[in-house]
Amino acid sequence: MAGRCGTLPGLAASGDGCAAENPFRSSEVSPPAPWHEIVRAERDNNVKTSLLRPVVSGAFALALVTGALAARPLVTDDTGVLERGDCELEAVLARDKADGVRVDAQGLQLGCGVGGSVQLALAAETAKSEGLRVRGSTLSGKVALLPGDDASWSASAAVQWARPSGEGTRHVANAVNLLHTRTLSEDYTLHANLGHARDVEASRSATTWGVALEHVGWGPVALMGELFGDDLVAPLWNLGLRWTAIPDRLVLDIAYGRQIVGGQPWALSAGLKLVF
């Protein structure tokens, strides 16, 4: 999942020739979800606690479960779009700790190219902490706007629902993003995102951003890093390692990151991607 197309998630790219170069492309385009906020709200019987999906509260683990499926092991997404009929199945395990709340999370996502330079993905997520459980689902899509070999542009959108323990499912967040991928040299590729996320229940919005640098790697192993955040809190850094276990079929990855100021929250995650 290395190279020009950001072939990473998710949360890896195709389109404009990327499928032929590397089929391990991103199929998820949503931003991270601060699940520890939901867990804390449930614990305190205050379900109105912010569910804002960008990294306003830095729920890094779920960033690497939902949003992170976007470009695993990065949170910043690439511009690649799956070709019609190409699909990816992605799974992620993550652990996040912020403000004294530790969250263990799992995510599973199926993404497919539907033609017309468009791909769609459906993800299911579960987060557990202190005996509490929150389930969520995310529907996302991405469309190629200006494909190119050295520089390309895409747009993405996502809608998220959540179901805390003992409650019904509710719509919690929306997000849109403008994505850019540019080849800097034979060894390095740059990915940049700029977007807007809306916390539906709290009627709260944020401008989100991400900048990632990806190395082409050494054989089957690729190294990458990024800064990402929003206009409400300090940025976060994330480092990731991707291993192409079976070319054109199976990729494994691991990531670790922290907030720049104070070192909280922190998160560790591991992912698997199967291409078919």
C-alpha positions, 0 to 999 in steps of 0.5 A, a space after each residue: 500500500 505504498 506509492 503514488 496512490 497512497 495505497 495504504 486506510 482505513 480507512 490504498 488508492 486506485 483510479 487514474 491507473 492506480 489499480 494497476 500500480 497497487 490495488 491496496 487503495 483506500 476505501 474509507 473516507 470518514 474522519 475519526 470518531 471520539 468514542 471516549 466522549 460517548 463512553 464518558 457521556 454514558 458513564 455520567 448519564 449525559 448522552 449530550 456529550 459531544 459526538 463530534 467526529 473530527 479529532 476535536 477530542 482526539 479519539 485516536 483509536 477510532 481515528 484508526 478504526 473508522 477514519 483511519 480505514 481511510 488510508 491505513 495506517 494513516 488518518 489522512 486520506 489519498 485521492 485514489 478511487 477503486 475501479 468498478 468491481 474492485 473491492 476491499 475488506 478491512 479490519 482494525 483493532 485499536 486502543 485509545 486513551 484520553 482524559 482518563 478513559 481507555 477505549 478498546 475498539 474494533 472496525 470492519 469495512 467493505 468498500 467497492 468501486 461502483 464505476 464513474 470514478 466513484 467508490 462506496 464503503 460501509 463500516 461497522 464499529 464497536 467501542 468498549 470501555 469500563 463495561 460500556 459499549 457503543 456500536 456505530 456505522 459509517 456510510 462513505 463515498 469518494 469521487 475522483 475530480 481531477 485524476 493525474 499521474 503526478 498530482 490528483 484531486 478527489 472529494 469525499 463525504 461520510 455519514 455516521 450513526 451511533 447506538 450507545 448501550 440501551 439506546 436506539 440508533 441515532 444520526 451523530 455526524 456528517 463530514 466532507 473532504 477535499 483530497 489532494 495527492 502529489 508525487 514529490 519524488 521517486 521515493 515520496 508521496 504527499 497527501 493533503 486533506 481539508 474538510 468540514 465535519 458537523 456534530 449533529 446532536 451538539 450542533 457543532 462544526 469544525 474545519 478538519 485538515 491532514 498532511 501525510 508523507 509516504 515513503 515508497 518503502 523497502 520491498 514489501 515494507 513502507 513507512 509513513 507519517 502525518 500531522 492532522 487535526 482541526 481548528 478546535 484543538 492541538 494537532 496530533 502526529 501519527 506514524 505507521 508501518 505497512 507490510 504487503 504480505 501477499 502482493 495484490 491480495 493482503 496487507 498488514 499495518 500498525 500505527 501509533 500516535 499522540 497529540 502534540 501538546 501534552 502527549 494525550 490522547 495516545 493510540 495504538 492500532 493494527 489493521 488488515 486489508 484483503 483485496 478481491 
